[in-house]
Amino acid sequence: MNPLLDAWLDPVFDEGEPVGRIMALWCTIRTFAKHAAELGNEQPVTPVFFVKPNNCLQRHGSIPVSQHPGEVHHEVECVVRLNQHAQPEAIAVGLDLTDRLTQGELRSEQLPWAKGKCFRASAYVGGFVEWSDSFESLVDVTNGLKLNLWVNDVLAQSAYLSEMTISPSSQMEELLTWAPVHAGDYLFTGTPSGVGQLHPGDSLKATLESQDGVVLSSIEARCD
């Protein structure tokens, strides 16, 4: 059969939500040295990635912590939406939610740790704001872009993007040497120190702010 005529390549469903466009969520690990140190890890010499399917995306509503059969830990990040030239077209604050215990157990056995990263609602992303400048500009000290995450009104994570020790530009340069990156893909650029476990009933507020304190993107959610 001619593969171009195979109906299963682009199925149409009569029920449920539309499938939508398939995109990749490229996630870089240990890009802030202090975060690598807090988990007892060495920072890699070159960027290291894992990928989440877009089925993990959540844009609003509560975080289903009690429905997950394990722990759920928060990791606040700057998320970059890529254009057709693999350059930034928009940025947002995001949460790379992680089952830390499961991740650690799988890593200790030298097994892939998708179960610790790719569960339901594990990629929570706030609203995007246009960013037509370069990757380098994201970590420019003069821009002063800053990540914050409060859990139950207590500041848990806070850092300027300029504190990244593996920059978004170096992340993208490495990714493009081997990955099938497409327009509309997301790049999760890594989390600062202060990660921790979430519990049902916790309230979260995450922000990506400009130098003068203007909130560019935010998330406010409760954990159920």
C-alpha positions in Angstrom: 0.0 0.0 0.0 1.1 3.5 -0.8 1.9 5.0 2.7 0.6 8.4 1.6 -2.9 6.8 1.2 -2.8 5.1 4.6 -5.8 6.4 6.6 -4.2 5.5 9.9 -1.5 8.1 9.4 -4.0 10.9 10.1 -7.0 9.4 11.8 -10.2 11.3 12.5 -12.0 10.6 15.8 -15.7 11.1 16.2 -15.6 11.4 19.9 -13.5 13.1 22.5 -11.1 16.0 22.2 -9.4 16.7 18.8 -5.9 15.1 18.5 -4.3 18.4 17.6 -0.7 19.0 16.3 1.9 16.7 17.6 4.9 18.6 19.1 7.8 17.7 21.3 8.7 19.2 24.7 12.5 19.2 24.8 13.7 19.4 28.4 17.3 20.2 29.5 18.6 18.9 32.8 21.0 20.5 35.4 21.3 23.8 33.7 21.6 25.6 37.0 24.7 24.5 38.9 23.0 24.9 42.3 20.1 22.6 41.3 22.5 19.9 40.2 24.4 20.2 43.5 21.2 20.1 45.6 20.4 16.7 44.1 24.0 15.4 44.5 24.6 15.4 40.7 27.5 16.7 38.6 26.7 19.3 36.0 27.1 17.7 32.5 29.9 19.1 30.3 27.4 19.4 27.3 23.6 19.8 27.5 21.6 16.6 28.2 18.0 16.2 27.3 14.9 14.2 27.8 11.6 14.6 25.9 8.0 14.7 27.0 5.1 14.1 24.7 2.6 16.9 24.3 0.0 14.7 26.0 1.7 15.7 29.3 0.7 19.4 28.7 -1.7 21.2 31.0 -2.5 24.9 30.7 -5.1 25.5 33.5 -6.9 23.8 36.3 -5.7 21.9 39.3 -2.7 19.7 39.5 -3.8 16.1 40.0 -1.3 15.2 42.7 -3.5 12.6 44.5 -4.2 10.8 41.2 -0.5 10.1 40.6 0.8 6.8 42.0 3.9 8.3 43.5 5.5 11.6 44.5 5.1 14.8 42.6 7.9 17.4 42.9 7.9 21.0 41.4 10.5 22.4 39.1 9.8 25.9 37.8 11.3 26.7 34.4 11.4 29.2 31.5 9.7 27.6 28.5 10.6 28.7 25.0 8.3 28.2 22.0 10.3 27.7 18.9 9.7 29.3 15.4 10.5 27.8 12.0 14.1 28.8 12.4 14.5 27.1 15.8 14.7 30.5 17.5 12.4 31.9 20.2 9.1 33.2 19.2 7.5 33.3 22.7 8.3 32.5 26.3 6.3 31.3 29.3 6.8 30.1 32.9 6.4 26.3 33.2 6.4 23.5 35.7 8.4 20.3 34.9 6.7 18.1 37.4 8.8 15.1 38.5 8.2 11.9 40.4 11.6 12.2 42.1 11.5 8.8 43.9 10.6 6.9 40.8 13.2 8.8 38.8 15.9 8.0 41.3 15.0 4.3 41.5 15.1 4.0 37.7 18.4 5.9 37.4 20.0 3.7 40.1 19.2 0.7 37.9 20.5 2.5 34.8 17.0 2.4 33.2 15.2 5.1 31.3 13.2 7.3 33.7 10.2 8.3 31.5 7.9 7.1 34.3 9.4 9.8 36.6 8.9 12.6 34.1 6.2 11.8 31.5 3.0 11.3 33.6 -0.3 13.1 33.2 -0.2 16.9 33.6 3.6 16.8 34.2 4.2 19.8 31.9 2.2 22.7 33.2 2.7 25.8 31.1 1.4 29.4 31.7 0.5 31.9 29.1 3.1 32.8 26.4 4.4 36.3 25.7 6.1 37.2 22.4 9.9 37.1 22.5 11.4 37.9 19.1 14.9 38.4 20.5 17.7 35.8 20.5 18.4 32.9 22.9 21.4 34.9 24.3 19.1 37.7 25.3 17.1 35.4 27.6 20.1 35.3 30.0 21.4 38.8 29.4 21.9 40.4 32.8 20.5 43.7 31.5 17.1 42.0 30.7 17.0 40.6 34.3 14.4 37.9 33.5 13.5 36.0 36.7 11.8 32.8 37.8 9.8 32.5 41.0 7.7 29.8 42.6 5.7 30.1 45.8 4.2 27.0 47.5 1.5 28.0 50.0 2.7 31.6 49.8 6.3 30.6 50.7 9.0 31.4 48.1 10.5 28.0 47.2 12.4 28.7 44.0 13.8 32.0 42.7 16.6 32.8 40.3 17.5 35.0 37.4 17.9 33.3 34.1 21.4 34.9 33.9 22.3 32.4 36.7 22.1 29.5 34.2 25.4 27.8 33.8 24.3 25.9 30.7 22.7 28.7 28.5 19.6 28.3 26.3 21.7 29.1 23.3 24.1 26.2 24.0 21.1 24.0 24.7 19.7 24.7 21.3 23.0 24.4 19.5 23.5 20.9 20.9 19.9 19.9 20.3 20.0 20.8 16.7 22.9 18.5 16.0 20.7 15.4 16.4 17.0 16.2 17.3 14.1 16.5 14.8 13.1 19.9 16.1 10.1 21.6 14.5 8.3 24.9 14.7 6.0 25.0 17.6 8.1 22.7 19.8 8.8 23.8 23.4 12.2 24.0 25.1 12.1 23.6 28.8 15.4 25.3 29.8 16.0 23.9 33.3 15.2 24.6 36.9 17.0 26.5 39.7 17.5 25.1 43.1 14.7 24.7 45.7 12.8 21.8 44.2 10.5 20.0 46.5 7.5 17.7 46.9 3.9 18.8 46.4 0.9 17.5 48.4 -2.8 17.6 47.9 -4.2 21.0 49.1 -1.0 22.9 48.3 -1.4 26.2 46.4 1.2 27.3 43.7 2.1 30.5 42.1 4.8 30.7 39.5 6.0 33.7 37.6 8.4 34.8 34.9 9.2 38.4 35.5 11.0 41.2 33.8 13.7 43.3 35.4 11.3 45.8 36.7 9.0 43.2 38.3 6.4 43.0 35.5 4.9 39.5 35.4 5.3 38.3 31.8 3.8 34.9 32.4 2.2 33.2 35.4 0.6 30.0 36.8 -1.7 29.9 39.8 -3.0 26.4 40.7 -4.0 24.1 43.5 -3.0 20.6 44.0 -5.8 18.1 44.2 
